[in-house]
Each structure stands twice: as structure tokens, then as C-alpha cells.
């Protein structure tokens, strides 16, 4: 009680270390605010220069809508490909996360974001000239990447850049490399399944993408090669990265892990079909039981993917950087700061409520909106003139 009374006494002497600690805390706060590109003023003081709500996104929304004519053609063709039929869920997830998590008072329209939007507009104009729906969707992905970089989440100081994996996966691999990927996966799945079959003593031989056992030939088709579940697993990985606020590097690692997991799980699927026929003469390659086997393997692959996500989260855990006792102690280590910004999962920041964003320039917004309308009109004219629909 005596200590409490002394500390409450305004006339008591201040400890020498308290002023230094306060200075350190103030300096750290200002550095974090400056690093995020914000003005550091409170929302009340900066309300005259900060746009909020839907009005701040109006030029960007006009730009996004300008992609719709050519994007409809691209996604209509993608819908005919089974391995791309996840794209409505990816785009809907991106929009839902932006809408529900965005803090309208702290959007940071930095130079990097404006460059993304400018590149988006240039690609969209090039798509009109080249009559290329693929270029239009590539432009859309670029614009949505800029949007995710500009948007901050409530109570978080970092951007939502990792969400850009969701629209990126909806862009079809150019030059028909997705078809080449299908054939490559068929070959690799056949080889791996055959190698494991030899190891376990399964009597069989291979002819191209066909696995032959006594009395039966099994063709390793696209559905069994893993290409369909591969893209589904990659979508699940991108959604996990966005929903759990993982870093971009974490997202790349998880998508790569999804590629490996999908390949291994579908090799297991092919082996299950062959072993079931060899042991019990049960054909798992046709009918509803084949679809059920595919769903079981997909669930297993998703479980392994979640385990990989937990491992990467543990591996890239945030490192605390606090003042330690001793004259030679390291405080505010730049390497620790770089690690936390680029690798660690975003965590709640109490200082985030004091951050204000950089509003988009009115001149840039007007120019962006006007050129977007011209690009949309050009797409409609090109579609009608060339009968692209």
C-alpha cells in the first residue's frame, strides 16, 4: 500500500528508466505508422483528407466493372473445363473477405497500388486492341491485386495482399499449358503408381497412360491423374491463406505443398483402384463408387494441406522484439522486423486503430473512371463487331 501511495504521489521522483522506455515506445509507434505509409493523425484530425465507405472505392469499382464484357467470355470458356469450375467460389470468396474485413478509414492508396491500377488499365486497353479476353482477365487480376494491397483490415496494420491468390488462380494458364500439365500429370501418376506397385509385388505392366493387371486395363484419365483435385486443392490453399491472414511467402509455400499433396493423394487413388481389382475383383474405376473414392481422397488431401498450413505457421511464427536488460542488448532488430513483416502471420495490433490511410487522388480517380468507361465501351463494340459471343 505504501508503494502504491508513493507511485500515486505527483511529487514523487520519476525513475530514470521510465522516460527512456516511454521514448522507445513513442519512437516504435511512429516508426510503425511511418512504415505503413499513413499520416499518423487520428481519424478525427484527418477526416478532411480521408475518404471512407463505398465512395472511396468508386473509381476502382468502375474499373473492375469495365472488365466484365471480356471477362464473361473468358470465364464462360473456363466453365467448360472441369478443373477451372472452382472460379466462382474463388471470386466470391475474394469479394466477401474484402467486404467484411475492410476498414474504410485506413485504405492506403500508395504509389505501388496506383501502379497496379495503371497497369490494369493498360492491359485492359491492350485487350480491346488485341481482342483478347485472356488479357482482360489478366488486367482484372492485376487490379484486384492492387485493391488487396490498398485495403487494410480492421485492427490490423498489414495489407490484405495475400488474398490476391484467389483471383490469380482463376486466370487460365496461357498457351494451353494447362493441357500440357494434364498430360504430364497423367504420365507422372502412372509412373509413380507403377513403381509403388512393383514395390508391393503387384503384378502389372504399363502401356503409356494405361495400367494393365490380369484381366483388366485401367486408363489413367484426367480425373484420376489429379489435375481436377490439384486445382481444387490450390483453391483451398489460397482460401486458407486469405482467411487466416497468412503472408504471401506462406501462401506460396502452401500452394506448392498443395501441388505435392494432390499428386500423392491421386497416386493413392490409382493404386486403390488397381489393388481392389487384383485382390477382390471389385472395379472402383466406374460408377458412383469411383466418385466416392475421389471425394475421400480429396478430403484426405485437404487434411494434409491443413497440417502443412499449421507447420508453416509454426515455422514462420512471429518473433517478439522487446527491450532486454543489459548494455549490449539488441532492441528493434531490423532482421526481426523484416521477418515479422514478410513471413509471420498477421496478428491483432492495438495501434492499428490510430492509423489513417492515404486517400486516392481525385484527379487519378476521375481519369481512371473515364478511361475505364471507354475501355468497357470498346469491349462491347468489339464483341458486337466480331461476334465473339
C-alpha positions as CSV (number, residue, x, y, z in Angstrom):
1,X,0.0,0.0,0.0
2,X,2.9,2.3,0.7
3,X,4.4,1.7,-2.7
4,X,1.1,2.4,-4.3
5,X,0.8,5.7,-2.4
6,X,4.3,6.7,-3.4
7,X,3.7,6.0,-7.1
8,X,0.4,8.0,-7.0
9,X,2.1,11.0,-5.4
10,X,2.6,13.6,-8.2
11,X,5.6,15.0,-6.4
12,X,7.5,11.7,-6.3
13,X,10.6,11.3,-8.4
14,X,10.3,9.5,-11.8
15,X,12.5,6.6,-12.3
16,X,15.3,7.2,-14.9
17,X,14.4,4.2,-17.0
18,X,10.7,5.1,-17.3
19,X,11.4,8.2,-19.5
20,X,13.7,6.1,-21.8
21,X,11.1,3.4,-22.1
22,X,8.4,5.9,-22.9
23,X,10.7,7.4,-25.6
24,X,11.3,4.0,-27.0
25,X,7.6,3.2,-27.1
26,X,6.8,6.5,-28.8
27,X,9.6,6.0,-31.4
28,X,8.4,2.5,-32.1
29,X,4.8,3.7,-32.6
30,X,5.9,6.4,-35.0
31,X,8.2,4.1,-36.9
32,X,5.4,1.5,-37.4
33,X,3.0,4.2,-38.5
34,X,5.5,5.6,-41.0
35,X,6.3,2.2,-42.3
36,X,2.7,1.7,-43.2
37,X,2.6,4.9,-45.2
38,X,-0.1,6.6,-43.0
39,X,-0.1,10.1,-41.8
40,X,-0.2,9.2,-38.1
41,X,-3.0,11.5,-37.3
42,X,-6.2,10.4,-35.6
43,X,-9.3,9.8,-37.7
44,X,-10.9,12.9,-36.3
45,X,-8.0,15.2,-37.3
46,X,-7.5,13.6,-40.7
47,X,-11.2,13.3,-41.6
48,X,-10.9,16.1,-44.2
49,X,-8.3,14.2,-46.3
50,X,-9.5,10.6,-45.9
51,X,-12.4,9.1,-47.9
52,X,-14.5,6.3,-46.4
53,X,-17.2,3.9,-47.3
54,X,-18.1,2.9,-50.8
55,X,-17.3,6.3,-52.2
56,X,-13.5,5.7,-51.7
57,X,-13.7,2.6,-53.9
58,X,-16.0,4.1,-56.6
59,X,-13.2,4.6,-59.2
60,X,-11.8,1.1,-58.6
61,X,-15.3,-0.4,-58.8
62,X,-15.9,1.3,-62.1
63,X,-12.5,-0.2,-63.3
64,X,-13.5,-3.7,-62.1
65,X,-16.9,-3.5,-63.8
66,X,-15.1,-2.4,-67.0
67,X,-13.6,-5.9,-67.3
68,X,-17.0,-7.7,-67.4
69,X,-17.6,-8.0,-71.1
70,X,-14.4,-9.8,-72.0
71,X,-14.2,-11.5,-68.6
72,X,-17.6,-13.1,-69.2
73,X,-16.2,-14.7,-72.4
74,X,-13.1,-15.9,-70.6
75,X,-14.9,-17.4,-67.7
76,X,-17.6,-18.9,-69.9
77,X,-14.8,-20.9,-71.7
78,X,-13.3,-21.8,-68.3
79,X,-16.5,-23.2,-67.1
80,X,-16.3,-25.8,-69.9
81,X,-13.1,-27.1,-68.3
82,X,-13.8,-29.1,-65.2
83,X,-10.5,-28.2,-63.5
84,X,-11.5,-24.5,-63.6
85,X,-15.0,-24.7,-62.4
86,X,-14.0,-23.5,-58.9
87,X,-13.6,-19.9,-60.2
88,X,-17.0,-18.6,-59.0
89,X,-16.1,-19.7,-55.4
90,X,-12.7,-18.0,-55.6
91,X,-14.0,-14.7,-56.9
92,X,-16.9,-14.8,-54.4
93,X,-14.5,-15.5,-51.5
94,X,-12.3,-12.6,-52.5
95,X,-15.2,-10.2,-52.7
96,X,-16.7,-11.4,-49.4
97,X,-13.4,-11.1,-47.5
98,X,-12.8,-7.6,-48.8
99,X,-16.4,-6.5,-48.0
100,X,-16.5,-8.0,-44.4
101,X,-13.0,-7.1,-43.3
102,X,-12.1,-3.8,-44.9
103,X,-11.5,-0.8,-42.7
104,X,-12.7,2.1,-44.9
105,X,-10.9,4.7,-42.9
106,X,-7.4,3.3,-43.4
107,X,-7.2,2.4,-47.1
108,X,-3.6,3.1,-48.2
109,X,-3.6,4.1,-51.9
110,X,0.2,4.2,-52.1
111,X,2.3,4.6,-55.2
112,X,2.6,0.8,-55.6
113,X,-1.2,0.5,-55.6
114,X,-1.6,3.2,-58.2
115,X,1.0,1.5,-60.4
116,X,-1.1,-1.8,-60.2
117,X,-4.2,0.1,-61.2
118,X,-2.4,1.8,-64.1
119,X,-1.0,-1.5,-65.4
120,X,-4.5,-2.9,-65.1
121,X,-5.9,-0.2,-67.3
122,X,-3.1,-0.5,-69.8
123,X,-3.7,-4.3,-70.1
124,X,-7.4,-3.7,-70.5
125,X,-6.9,-1.3,-73.3
126,X,-4.5,-3.8,-74.9
127,X,-7.1,-6.5,-74.6
128,X,-9.5,-4.3,-76.6
129,X,-7.0,-3.8,-79.3
130,X,-5.9,-7.4,-79.4
131,X,-9.5,-8.8,-78.9
132,X,-8.1,-10.9,-76.1
133,X,-10.4,-11.9,-73.2
134,X,-7.4,-13.5,-71.5
135,X,-5.6,-10.2,-71.3
136,X,-8.7,-8.6,-69.9
137,X,-8.8,-11.2,-67.0
138,X,-5.1,-10.7,-66.5
139,X,-5.8,-7.0,-66.1
140,X,-8.6,-7.8,-63.7
141,X,-6.2,-9.9,-61.6
142,X,-3.7,-7.0,-61.6
143,X,-6.4,-4.6,-60.4
144,X,-7.7,-6.9,-57.7
145,X,-4.1,-7.3,-56.5
146,X,-3.7,-3.6,-56.2
147,X,-7.0,-3.4,-54.3
148,X,-5.9,-6.1,-51.8
149,X,-2.7,-4.2,-51.3
150,X,-4.5,-1.0,-50.6
151,X,-7.1,-2.4,-48.2
152,X,-6.3,-2.8,-44.5
153,X,-8.3,-5.0,-42.2
154,X,-9.9,-3.7,-39.1
155,X,-7.5,-3.9,-36.1
156,X,-4.6,-4.9,-38.4
157,X,-1.8,-2.8,-39.7
158,X,-0.8,-5.0,-42.6
159,X,-2.5,-5.1,-46.1
160,X,-4.6,-7.9,-47.4
161,X,-2.2,-8.7,-50.3
162,X,-2.3,-12.5,-49.7
163,X,-5.9,-12.5,-50.9
164,X,-4.7,-11.9,-54.4
165,X,-4.0,-15.6,-54.8
166,X,-7.8,-16.2,-55.1
167,X,-8.3,-14.2,-58.4
168,X,-4.9,-15.2,-59.7
169,X,-5.9,-18.9,-59.7
170,X,-9.0,-18.1,-61.9
171,X,-6.7,-16.9,-64.8
172,X,-6.3,-19.8,-67.2
173,X,-2.7,-20.9,-67.8
174,X,-1.8,-19.4,-71.1
175,X,-0.8,-21.1,-74.4
176,X,-2.7,-24.3,-73.4
177,X,-0.1,-25.1,-70.8
178,X,-2.9,-26.4,-68.6
179,X,-3.4,-29.2,-71.2
180,X,0.3,-30.0,-71.1
181,X,0.0,-30.1,-67.3
182,X,-2.8,-32.6,-67.6
183,X,-0.7,-34.9,-69.8
184,X,2.3,-34.5,-67.6
185,X,0.3,-35.4,-64.5
186,X,-1.1,-38.5,-66.3
187,X,2.4,-39.7,-67.1
188,X,3.8,-39.0,-63.6
189,X,0.8,-40.6,-61.8
190,X,1.1,-43.7,-64.0
191,X,4.9,-44.0,-63.4
192,X,4.6,-43.4,-59.6
193,X,1.7,-45.8,-59.2
194,X,3.6,-48.4,-61.3
195,X,6.8,-48.0,-59.2
196,X,4.8,-48.5,-56.0
197,X,3.0,-51.4,-57.5
198,X,6.3,-53.1,-58.2
199,X,7.5,-52.5,-54.6
200,X,4.4,-54.1,-53.1
201,X,4.5,-57.1,-55.5
202,X,1.5,-56.2,-57.7
203,X,1.6,-58.0,-61.0
204,X,1.0,-55.4,-63.7
205,X,2.6,-53.6,-66.7
206,X,2.2,-50.1,-68.2
207,X,1.4,-49.0,-71.7
208,X,1.5,-45.2,-72.0
209,X,-1.1,-44.0,-69.5
210,X,-2.6,-47.5,-69.1
211,X,-2.0,-49.8,-66.1
212,X,-2.8,-53.4,-67.0
213,X,-3.4,-56.1,-64.5
214,X,-4.5,-59.7,-65.2
215,X,-8.0,-59.5,-66.7
216,X,-8.3,-55.6,-66.7
217,X,-6.8,-52.5,-68.2
218,X,-7.1,-49.2,-66.4
219,X,-6.6,-45.9,-68.2
220,X,-5.2,-43.1,-66.1
221,X,-7.5,-40.3,-67.3
222,X,-7.7,-36.6,-66.4
223,X,-10.0,-37.3,-63.4
224,X,-7.6,-39.9,-61.9
225,X,-4.4,-38.0,-62.8
226,X,-5.1,-35.4,-60.1
227,X,-5.4,-32.3,-62.3
228,X,-9.0,-31.7,-61.1
229,X,-8.3,-32.1,-57.4
230,X,-5.0,-30.3,-57.9
231,X,-6.7,-27.0,-58.8
232,X,-9.3,-27.6,-56.1
233,X,-6.6,-28.1,-53.5
234,X,-4.8,-25.0,-54.7
235,X,-8.0,-23.0,-54.3
236,X,-8.4,-24.4,-50.8
237,X,-4.8,-23.4,-50.0
238,X,-5.5,-19.8,-51.3
239,X,-8.6,-19.5,-49.3
240,X,-6.9,-20.7,-46.1
241,X,-4.1,-18.1,-46.7
242,X,-6.6,-15.3,-47.1
243,X,-8.9,-16.3,-44.3
244,X,-6.1,-16.9,-41.8
245,X,-4.1,-13.8,-42.7
246,X,-1.0,-15.7,-43.8
247,X,1.9,-13.9,-45.5
248,X,2.5,-14.0,-49.2
249,X,5.5,-16.3,-48.8
250,X,3.5,-18.6,-46.6
251,X,0.9,-18.7,-49.3
252,X,3.4,-19.7,-52.0
253,X,4.7,-22.5,-49.8
254,X,1.2,-23.7,-49.0
255,X,0.2,-23.8,-52.7
256,X,3.4,-25.6,-53.6
257,X,2.6,-28.1,-50.8
258,X,-0.9,-28.5,-52.2
259,X,0.7,-29.5,-55.6
260,X,2.7,-32.2,-53.9
261,X,-0.2,-33.4,-51.7
262,X,-2.6,-33.6,-54.6
263,X,-0.1,-35.7,-56.7
264,X,0.5,-38.1,-53.8
265,X,-3.2,-38.5,-52.9
266,X,-4.2,-39.2,-56.5
267,X,-1.4,-41.8,-56.8
268,X,-3.1,-43.4,-53.8
269,X,-6.4,-43.2,-55.7
270,X,-5.0,-45.0,-58.7
271,X,-3.3,-47.7,-56.6
272,X,-6.6,-48.2,-54.7
273,X,-8.4,-49.0,-57.9
274,X,-5.7,-51.5,-59.1
275,X,-5.4,-53.2,-55.7
276,X,-9.2,-53.5,-55.3
277,X,-9.4,-55.3,-58.6
278,X,-6.4,-57.5,-58.0
279,X,-7.4,-58.6,-54.5
280,X,-11.2,-58.7,-54.6
281,X,-12.1,-58.2,-58.3
282,X,-14.0,-55.0,-57.4
283,X,-14.0,-52.3,-60.0
284,X,-13.6,-48.9,-58.4
285,X,-13.0,-47.2,-61.7
286,X,-16.6,-46.7,-62.7
287,X,-19.9,-45.5,-61.3
288,X,-20.7,-43.8,-58.0
289,X,-18.1,-45.7,-56.1
290,X,-15.4,-44.1,-58.3
291,X,-16.8,-40.7,-57.4
292,X,-17.0,-41.6,-53.7
293,X,-13.3,-42.7,-53.8
294,X,-12.4,-39.3,-55.4
295,X,-14.2,-37.4,-52.6
296,X,-12.5,-39.5,-49.9
297,X,-9.1,-38.8,-51.4
298,X,-9.9,-35.1,-51.7
299,X,-10.8,-34.9,-48.0
300,X,-7.5,-36.7,-47.1
301,X,-5.6,-34.2,-49.3
302,X,-7.3,-31.2,-47.6
303,X,-6.5,-32.7,-44.2
304,X,-2.8,-33.0,-45.2
305,X,-3.0,-29.4,-46.5
306,X,-4.2,-28.1,-43.2
307,X,-1.4,-29.9,-41.4
308,X,1.1,-28.3,-43.8
309,X,-0.5,-24.9,-43.1
310,X,-0.1,-25.5,-39.3
311,X,3.5,-26.5,-39.8
312,X,4.3,-23.4,-41.9
313,X,2.6,-21.2,-39.3
314,X,4.8,-22.7,-36.6
315,X,7.9,-22.4,-38.8
316,X,7.2,-18.7,-39.5
317,X,5.9,-17.7,-36.1
318,X,6.2,-14.0,-35.2
319,X,9.4,-13.2,-33.2
320,X,8.9,-10.7,-30.3
321,X,11.3,-7.7,-30.3
322,X,11.3,-6.2,-26.8
323,X,13.8,-4.4,-24.7
324,X,16.1,-6.7,-22.8
325,X,18.3,-6.0,-19.8
326,X,21.9,-5.3,-20.3
327,X,24.1,-2.7,-22.0
328,X,24.6,-4.9,-25.2
329,X,21.0,-5.9,-25.6
330,X,19.5,-5.7,-29.1
331,X,16.3,-3.8,-29.4
332,X,14.2,-3.2,-32.6
333,X,16.3,-5.6,-34.6
334,X,15.8,-4.9,-38.3
335,X,16.1,-8.6,-39.2
336,X,13.3,-9.4,-36.7
337,X,11.2,-6.6,-38.1
338,X,11.7,-7.9,-41.7
339,X,10.8,-11.5,-40.6
340,X,7.6,-10.3,-39.0
341,X,6.6,-8.2,-42.0
342,X,7.3,-10.8,-44.7
343,X,6.9,-14.2,-43.1
344,X,4.8,-14.1,-39.9
345,X,1.0,-14.4,-39.8
346,X,-0.7,-11.1,-39.1
347,X,-1.8,-10.6,-35.5
348,X,-4.0,-8.0,-33.9
349,X,-2.3,-4.7,-33.4
350,X,-3.6,-2.4,-30.7
351,X,-2.1,0.6,-32.5
352,X,-4.0,-0.1,-35.7
353,X,-7.0,2.0,-34.6
354,X,-4.8,5.1,-34.7
355,X,-3.7,4.5,-38.3
356,X,-5.2,6.5,-41.1
357,X,-4.8,5.8,-44.8
358,X,-3.7,7.8,-47.8
359,X,-6.8,8.6,-49.9
360,X,-6.9,8.1,-53.6
361,X,-6.2,11.3,-55.6
362,X,-9.4,12.8,-57.1
363,X,-7.7,13.5,-60.4
364,X,-6.4,10.0,-60.6
365,X,-9.8,8.6,-59.7
366,X,-11.6,10.7,-62.4
367,X,-9.1,9.7,-65.1
368,X,-9.3,6.1,-64.0
369,X,-13.1,6.1,-64.1
370,X,-13.3,7.9,-67.5
371,X,-10.8,5.6,-69.2
372,X,-12.5,2.5,-67.7
373,X,-15.8,3.5,-69.2
374,X,-14.1,4.0,-72.6
375,X,-12.5,0.5,-72.3
376,X,-15.9,-1.1,-71.4
377,X,-17.5,0.6,-74.5
378,X,-14.6,-0.6,-76.6
379,X,-15.1,-4.2,-75.5
380,X,-18.9,-4.1,-76.2
381,X,-18.2,-2.7,-79.7
382,X,-15.5,-5.3,-80.3
383,X,-17.8,-8.1,-79.2
384,X,-20.7,-6.9,-81.4
385,X,-18.5,-6.3,-84.4
386,X,-16.6,-9.6,-84.3
387,X,-19.5,-11.6,-82.9
388,X,-17.4,-13.0,-80.0
389,X,-20.5,-14.2,-78.1
